[in-house]
């Protein structure tokens, strides 16, 4: 148990340590130009973090730099690997090139169906949902019925048939035909904004959905379903969340062990499959991804 928690915390501390190092050297010269797209993207993210932490970037300047980062993301978004990441090949995904608000669409999730690895979905902020039926070689848009194409996450559950979920800024959507058609599903909340949906890894019909009032937001709730998404209830994160609930991490190695976070770095842990939660003492900063892995 302690080893697992260490693996989770280590990933967070690496990100935090990078930001701290940049903060203490705000006048560091720009790094030497790198050759690969991934290297250039890393440098761009470092420059954004450096400027925000030191106060040298205004909100408008940050948007301009993030636009350049989005250009780099476009260069790699259509890559595919079939050898565990050793090499990558270009694919023609025909994703939208531009959108309102964020200029360039962002791929927010790539989801492989656990029972059919040829079936893959990708969610876009903003751009809807895309599906591949050949392990990512070809893609088509499957967004009919979505009331918003600002899609933050996709999740899948199996109860004899396949149930697909999509979270958006306008709430939860459900599909029973692999995404060909979507239906908006109402749930009790002050705001419909939903960020991620994470099934518990035991296949028992339990899943968790994060809810709040936007990015990063000023309040948040973690919601839970016990019946494959038909009904939702407050999962009871302790204390007051000061930003939107954002992420949940699950792993088949131990379905009872779960972690959750808010957008601005409040962290929570459950050892009983999400029946009860405790707040973790360490608080970091804006959190974009959360995962835990077992350590031998």
Residue pairs with C-beta under 8 A, 6 or more apart in sequence:
1 257
1 271
3 294
3 295
3 296
4 254
4 257
4 292
4 293
4 294
4 295
5 269
5 292
6 295
7 292
7 293
7 294
7 295
8 249
8 259
8 290
8 291
8 292
8 293
9 282
11 291
12 267
12 282
12 284
12 287
13 284
15 284
16 284
16 285
18 46
18 49
19 49
19 53
19 285
22 28
22 46
22 49
22 50
22 53
22 54
23 50
23 53
23 54
26 50
26 53
26 54
26 56
28 50
30 47
31 43
31 46
33 40
34 40
34 42
34 43
37 72
37 75
37 76
38 76
40 72
41 69
41 72
41 73
41 76
44 65
44 68
44 69
44 72
45 69
47 65
48 57
48 62
48 65
48 66
48 69
50 56
51 57
51 61
51 62
51 65
52 62
57 65
67 103
67 104
70 102
70 103
70 104
70 106
71 104
73 104
73 106
74 97
74 104
77 93
77 95
77 107
78 90
78 91
78 92
78 93
78 95
79 88
79 89
79 90
79 91
80 88
80 89
80 90
80 91
80 136
80 137
81 87
81 88
81 89
82 89
82 135
91 136
91 137
91 138
91 139
92 138
93 122
93 130
93 139
94 139
95 105
95 107
95 124
95 127
95 130
95 139
96 105
96 124
96 127
97 104
97 105
98 104
98 105
99 105
99 126
99 127
100 126
101 126
102 125
102 126
105 124
105 125
105 126
105 127
106 124
106 125
107 122
107 123
107 124
108 123
108 124
108 125
108 151
108 152
108 153
109 121
109 122
109 123
109 152
109 153
109 154
110 120
110 121
110 122
111 120
111 121
111 122
111 123
111 154
111 155
111 156
112 119
112 120
113 119
113 120
113 121
113 156
113 162
114 156
114 158
115 158
115 162
117 135
118 132
118 133
118 134
118 135
119 131
119 132
119 133
119 178
120 131
120 132
120 135
120 136
121 129
121 130
121 131
121 132
121 142
121 154
121 156
121 164
121 179
122 129
122 130
122 131
122 132
122 139
122 154
123 129
123 151
123 152
123 153
123 154
123 166
124 130
124 149
124 151
125 150
125 151
125 152
126 149
126 150
126 151
127 149
127 151
128 141
128 142
128 143
128 146
128 149
128 151
129 141
129 142
129 143
129 146
129 151
129 154
129 166
129 179
129 182
130 139
130 140
130 141
130 142
131 139
131 140
131 142
131 178
131 179
132 138
132 139
132 140
142 175
142 178
142 179
142 180
143 149
143 151
143 179
143 182
144 180
144 181
144 182
145 173
145 175
145 181
145 182
145 183
145 184
146 166
146 168
146 173
146 182
147 168
147 170
147 171
147 173
147 184
148 168
148 169
148 170
149 168
150 168
150 169
150 170
151 166
151 167
151 168
152 167
152 168
152 169
152 194
152 195
152 196
153 165
153 166
153 167
153 194
153 195
153 196
153 197
154 164
154 165
154 166
154 167
154 197
155 164
155 165
155 167
155 196
155 197
155 198
155 199
155 207
156 162
156 163
156 164
156 165
156 199
157 163
157 165
157 199
157 203
157 205
157 207
157 228
157 229
158 203
159 205
159 228
161 176
162 176
162 178
163 174
163 175
163 176
163 228
163 229
164 174
164 175
164 176
164 178
164 179
165 172
165 173
165 174
165 175
165 197
165 207
165 209
165 229
166 172
166 173
166 174
166 175
166 179
166 182
167 173
167 194
167 195
167 196
167 197
167 209
167 210
168 194
169 192
169 193
169 194
169 214
170 184
170 192
170 193
171 184
171 185
171 186
171 187
171 192
171 193
171 194
172 184
172 185
172 187
172 194
172 197
172 209
172 229
173 182
173 183
173 184
173 185
174 182
174 183
174 185
174 229
175 181
175 182
175 183
185 229
187 223
187 232
188 232
189 211
189 221
189 223
190 213
191 211
191 212
191 213
191 214
193 211
193 212
193 213
193 214
193 217
193 244
194 209
194 210
194 211
195 210
195 211
195 212
195 244
195 245
195 246
195 247
195 263
196 209
196 210
196 246
196 247
196 248
197 207
197 208
197 209
197 210
198 207
198 208
198 209
198 248
198 249
198 250
199 206
199 207
199 250
200 206
200 207
200 208
200 250
200 255
200 258
200 273
200 274
201 250
201 251
201 252
201 255
202 252
202 255
202 273
205 225
205 226
205 227
205 228
206 224
206 225
206 226
206 273
206 274
207 224
207 225
207 228
207 229
208 222
208 223
208 224
208 235
208 248
208 258
208 260
208 274
209 222
209 223
209 224
209 225
209 232
210 220
210 221
210 222
210 223
210 244
210 245
210 246
210 247
210 248
210 260
211 220
211 221
211 222
211 223
211 244
211 245
212 219
212 220
212 221
212 241
212 243
212 244
212 245
212 246
212 262
212 263
213 219
213 220
213 244
214 244
215 244
215 263
216 243
216 244
216 263
216 264
216 286
217 243
217 244
217 263
218 242
218 243
219 240
219 241
219 242
219 243
219 244
220 237
220 241
220 243
220 244
220 245
220 246
220 262
220 263
221 234
221 235
221 237
221 241
221 245
222 234
222 235
222 236
222 237
222 245
222 248
222 260
222 268
222 277
223 232
223 233
223 234
223 235
224 232
224 233
224 234
224 235
224 274
225 231
225 232
225 233
226 233
235 274
235 277
236 276
236 277
237 245
237 260
237 268
237 277
237 279
238 268
238 277
238 278
238 279
239 266
239 279
241 262
241 266
242 262
242 264
242 266
243 262
243 263
243 264
243 266
244 262
244 263
245 260
245 261
245 262
245 263
246 261
246 262
246 263
246 287
247 260
247 261
247 287
247 289
247 290
248 258
248 259
248 260
248 290
249 258
249 259
249 260
249 290
249 291
249 292
250 258
251 257
251 291
251 292
251 293
251 294
253 293
253 294
254 294
255 273
256 270
256 271
256 272
256 273
257 269
257 270
257 271
257 292
258 269
258 270
258 273
258 274
259 267
259 268
259 269
259 270
259 290
259 292
260 267
260 268
260 269
260 270
260 277
260 290
261 267
261 268
261 287
261 290
262 287
263 286
263 287
264 285
264 286
264 287
265 283
265 284
265 285
265 286
265 287
266 279
266 283
267 279
267 280
267 282
267 283
267 284
268 277
268 278
268 279
268 280
269 277
269 278
269 280
270 276
270 277
270 278
